[in-house]
Amino acid sequence: MSRALVVGAGGFVGAHLCDRLTADGWDVVGTVRPGRPTSTGQVAVDVGDPAALAAVVRAAAPDVAFHLAASRVRATRAERAATAAVNTLSGLHLVEAVPRTCRAVVRLGSSTEYAATAGPMAEDAPLRPRGFFGATKAAGSLLLGAVAAERGLRSAVLRAFQVYGPGDHAGRLVPTALRAARNGSVLPLTGPGLRRDWVYVADVVDACVRAATADELPTGTVLNIGTGLQTSNEDLVGLVEQVSGRAVRVEVGAHPARAWDTGSWACDPAAAADLLGWRPVTDLATGLEHCWRAA
């Protein structure tokens, strides 16, 4: 049986990844943040603490490690330092701690590592991060790949676009729109024309597993994980109305745009198809229907 370590198992994508690996017969150890309840196979650890993380890695002795830990807090100087420790340095510490027998380390990156670009983004798009979160994610991806190469360890960075699905964080657009459809509340929406490439969580998890087990994948490979299609926020609300059968009351312009919001935000997923045989199988309407039924 293969052993997997999932750093960030308490997060949205991390929880889905652990479920997939367990269903596939992996022996899974996952990390969660200190103070959070743990379940079987999970351990609470501050991944920004290199010694504490190394102890968990030694005990897990993983054949494959996944780095999905991420932090977004940044209001104060201390919060920015802690977020940088998680997003930028913890992947480096993970690579340094895994045993030589580890087949690969897979990091879940972010599309916010890229500069805003008109049209679908390929992996050679400029790295000009949108905001503090994107900057820490980009730095962490570069460091992880560089240290893995020095150790002779296969690594991959999967730059996910807008991930959604059951269990998503309650404050994000899809869960908020579904609640508005269910209870009739008003949905504050950004101004018109902002678009995202929405990719279903199970498809992202499948890409992670494929990257971890593709021994022929060159070390340091970076792959975009998205659909290649983009949908405006207002059109997504229209799809929520379609799958729920209920009207959604919106207040356009009431929600401020994020630093990474743009009128063009989609990936070119061709490299993932070529190198992993990966293609998203869940279209947005079907994914939203899954979310509606799961809520």
C-alpha positions in Angstrom: 0.0 0.0 0.0 1.3 3.5 -0.9 1.6 6.1 1.8 0.6 9.7 1.2 1.2 12.8 3.3 -1.3 15.6 2.6 -0.1 18.9 4.1 -3.2 21.0 4.4 -5.7 18.1 4.8 -8.1 20.4 6.7 -8.6 22.7 3.8 -11.3 22.5 1.1 -9.2 20.8 -1.6 -7.1 18.9 0.9 -10.2 17.2 2.4 -11.4 16.1 -1.0 -7.9 14.8 -1.8 -7.8 12.7 1.3 -11.2 11.2 0.6 -10.0 10.3 -3.0 -6.7 8.8 -1.8 -8.4 6.8 0.9 -11.0 5.5 -1.5 -8.2 4.4 -3.9 -6.6 2.4 -1.1 -3.8 4.7 0.0 -2.6 5.0 3.5 -3.1 8.7 4.2 -1.6 11.0 6.8 -2.9 14.6 6.8 -2.0 17.7 8.6 -4.4 20.3 10.0 -3.9 23.6 11.7 -3.3 23.7 15.4 -6.5 24.1 17.3 -8.6 22.3 14.7 -10.2 18.9 15.6 -8.4 15.9 14.1 -9.9 12.7 12.7 -8.3 9.4 12.1 -5.0 9.8 10.2 -4.7 13.5 10.9 -2.2 15.4 13.0 -2.3 19.1 14.0 0.9 20.9 13.3 2.1 24.4 12.5 3.5 23.9 9.0 5.3 27.2 9.3 7.5 25.5 12.0 10.2 23.6 10.1 11.1 21.3 13.1 7.5 20.4 13.8 6.8 19.7 10.2 9.9 17.6 9.8 8.8 15.5 12.7 5.5 14.8 11.1 7.2 13.9 7.8 9.6 11.5 9.5 6.7 9.7 11.2 4.6 9.6 8.0 7.5 8.3 5.8 5.5 9.1 2.7 5.9 7.6 -0.7 4.2 10.7 -2.1 3.7 14.1 -0.5 1.1 16.8 -1.4 1.5 20.4 -0.4 -1.9 22.1 -0.2 -1.5 24.2 2.9 -2.3 27.9 2.3 -3.0 31.0 4.3 -4.7 34.3 3.3 -4.5 36.4 6.5 -2.6 39.6 6.0 -4.1 42.4 7.9 -1.2 42.9 10.3 2.6 42.6 10.1 2.5 39.4 12.2 -0.3 37.9 10.0 1.7 38.6 6.8 4.8 37.0 8.3 2.8 33.9 9.3 1.1 33.7 5.9 4.5 33.9 4.2 5.8 31.1 6.4 2.9 28.9 5.2 2.7 29.8 1.6 6.3 30.4 0.8 8.5 28.4 3.2 6.6 25.4 4.3 6.9 23.7 0.9 10.6 24.2 1.1 10.7 22.6 4.5 8.5 19.7 3.3 10.9 18.9 0.4 13.9 19.0 2.7 12.2 16.6 5.2 10.8 13.9 2.9 12.9 10.7 2.7 14.9 9.7 -0.4 12.3 7.0 -1.1 9.6 9.6 -1.7 8.5 9.4 -5.4 7.2 13.0 -5.7 6.1 16.2 -4.1 3.0 17.9 -5.7 2.2 21.4 -4.8 -1.2 23.0 -5.4 -0.4 26.5 -6.7 -2.7 29.3 -7.8 -3.6 31.1 -11.0 -3.0 34.4 -9.0 0.7 33.7 -9.4 0.3 35.0 -13.0 0.0 38.5 -14.4 -3.4 39.5 -15.7 -3.4 38.5 -19.4 -6.0 38.8 -22.2 -6.9 35.3 -23.4 -6.1 31.8 -22.0 -2.8 31.6 -20.0 -0.2 28.9 -20.8 2.4 27.9 -18.3 4.9 30.4 -19.8 2.7 33.3 -19.0 4.5 36.0 -17.0 4.7 35.6 -13.2 3.5 38.9 -11.9 1.4 38.0 -8.9 -1.9 39.7 -8.2 -1.6 40.8 -4.6 0.1 39.5 -1.5 -1.4 36.0 -1.6 -0.3 35.5 -5.2 3.1 36.7 -4.4 3.6 34.3 -1.6 2.2 31.4 -3.6 4.5 32.2 -6.6 7.6 32.4 -4.3 6.7 29.1 -2.6 6.2 27.4 -6.0 9.6 28.6 -7.2 11.4 27.6 -3.9 9.8 24.2 -3.8 10.8 23.4 -7.4 14.4 24.6 -6.9 15.0 22.7 -3.7 13.4 19.5 -5.1 15.7 19.7 -8.2 18.8 20.0 -5.9 17.7 17.0 -4.0 16.9 15.0 -7.1 13.3 14.7 -6.1 10.5 14.8 -8.7 8.2 17.8 -8.1 5.2 19.3 -9.8 3.3 22.6 -9.3 -0.3 22.6 -10.3 -1.6 26.1 -10.8 -5.3 25.7 -10.1 -7.8 28.3 -11.4 -11.1 29.0 -9.6 -11.8 25.8 -7.7 -15.3 25.2 -6.5 -17.4 22.3 -5.2 -19.2 20.8 -2.1 -17.5 21.9 1.1 -16.1 25.2 -0.3 -15.5 28.0 2.1 -18.9 29.6 3.0 -17.9 33.1 2.0 -17.0 32.4 -1.6 -19.2 33.2 -4.5 -20.7 29.7 -5.3 -21.8 28.9 -1.7 -23.0 32.5 -1.2 -25.1 32.3 -4.4 -26.5 29.0 -3.5 -27.6 30.3 -0.1 -29.2 33.3 -1.7 -31.2 30.9 -4.0 -32.2 28.8 -1.0 -33.2 31.5 1.5 -34.0 34.5 -0.7 -31.3 36.7 0.7 -29.8 39.4 -1.5 -26.5 38.5 -3.1 -23.9 41.3 -3.2 -22.2 41.0 -6.6 -19.1 42.6 -8.2 -19.5 45.0 -11.1 -20.4 43.3 -14.4 -17.9 41.6 -16.7 -15.5 40.0 -14.3 -14.7 36.4 -15.4 -13.1 33.3 -13.9 -12.2 29.8 -15.1 -14.2 27.6 -12.7 -12.9 24.1 -12.2 -14.6 21.4 -10.1 -12.8 20.2 -7.0 -12.9 16.5 -8.0 -11.2 17.3 -11.3 -8.5 19.2 -9.4 -8.0 16.3 -7.1 -7.7 13.9 -10.1 -4.9 16.1 -11.5 -3.1 16.0 -8.2 -3.2 12.2 -8.0 -2.1 11.9 -11.7 0.8 14.2 -11.1 2.0 12.3 -8.1 1.9 8.9 -9.8 3.2 9.9 -13.2 6.8 8.9 -12.7 7.8 10.0 -16.2 6.7 13.6 -15.5 9.9 15.7 -15.5 10.8 17.3 -12.2 9.9 20.9 -11.8 6.9 20.6 -14.2 4.3 23.4 -13.9 0.8 22.7 -15.1 -2.3 24.8 -15.3 -5.4 23.1 -14.0 -8.6 24.6 -15.3 -11.2 24.2 -18.0 -10.0 26.8 -20.6 -13.5 28.4 -20.3 -14.4 31.5 -18.4 -17.7 32.6 -16.9 -18.7 36.0 -15.7 -20.0 36.3 -12.1 -23.4 37.3 -13.3 -23.6 34.4 -15.7 -22.6 32.0 -12.9 -25.6 33.4 -10.9 -27.8 32.6 -13.9 -26.6 29.0 -13.8 -27.3 28.9 -10.1 -30.9 30.0 -10.9 -31.0 27.3 -13.6 -29.9 24.4 -11.4 -31.9 25.5 -8.3 -35.0 26.5 -10.1 -35.1 29.6 -8.0 -34.5 33.3 -8.6 -31.5 35.0 -7.0 -31.8 38.6 -6.0 -28.5 40.4 -6.7 -27.1 43.8 -6.0 -24.6 44.5 -8.7 -21.6 46.4 -7.6 -22.2 45.9 -3.9 -19.2 43.5 -3.5 -15.8 45.0 -4.1 -13.6 43.3 -6.7 -10.6 41.4 -5.5 -7.0 42.2 -6.4 -7.0 39.4 -8.9 -10.4 40.0 -10.5 -10.3 40.7 -14.2 -12.4 40.6 -17.3 -10.2 37.7 -18.7 -9.1 34.9 -16.5 -8.8 31.5 -18.1 -6.1 28.9 -18.6 -4.8 26.9 -21.5 -5.0 23.3 -20.1 -3.3 21.7 -23.1 -0.1 20.8 -21.2 -2.0 18.9 -18.5 -3.8 16.9 -21.2 -0.5 16.1 -23.0 1.6 15.2 -19.9 -1.0 13.7 -17.6 -3.8 12.7 -19.8 -5.9 15.0 -17.6 -9.0 16.8 -18.8 -11.8 18.3 -16.6 -14.9 16.1 -16.9 -17.4 18.2 -14.9 -18.9 21.2 -16.7 -20.0 24.2 -14.6 -23.7 23.5 -14.6 -23.2 19.9 -13.5 -20.8 21.0 -10.8 -23.2 23.6 -9.5 -25.9 21.0 -9.4 -23.7 18.8 -7.3 -23.1 21.7 -4.9 -26.8 22.5 -4.7 -27.7 18.9 -3.8 -24.9 18.6 -1.3 -25.8 21.8 0.6 
